[in-house]
Amino acid sequence: MHVGNYVGLAHGSEQRLVDALNKVAEHHGDEPDIYETCQLLMSWSRKHIEHLEPLVQKYGEDKNPEPDNLETALFHGPRQGSLALLRDLHDVWLLTQQVHLCWTVLEQAAQALRDNELERVCQQCGQETKRQTAFFLTRIKQAAPQALVAAL
């Protein structure tokens, strides 16, 4: 059984998301909604990490370098300005997609295993991750015109 592989991938991905949200909050705190929203979304991902602890005990956890590699590929130090904000929002959106896919895969495993607790955790965490993704997509749509057109 390889459930521990995705438990590890979800755990690492959620932790990288927390790190990324913290960086974006710090780098773009002058934006009216970014700091507070990132703090809220970080609290959700921290809670998701707590929900993973019993799953680690039950299924194990394969440590996976992929979340670290993804974060390194996406974030390249502090960026300033409207284009920087757009790029950071884009990167965080991609990271939330990684996390959401982990929850989706684990939910499918839960159904195959008939593990109601795992399924419940995956559904709850997956829904919150979907909300994180939706916020960033909305914020990207808001930031894009200013960053790409108005700056000309």
Buried (B, 14 or more C-beta within 10 A) or exposed (E): EEBBBBBBBBBBBBBBBBBBBEBBBEBBEEBEEBBEBBEEBBEBBBBBBEBBEEBBEEBBBBEBEEBBEBBEEBBEEEBEEBBBBBBBBBBBBBBBBBBBBBBBBBBEBBEEEEBEEBBEBBBBBBEBBBBBBEBBBEBBEEBBEEBEEEEE
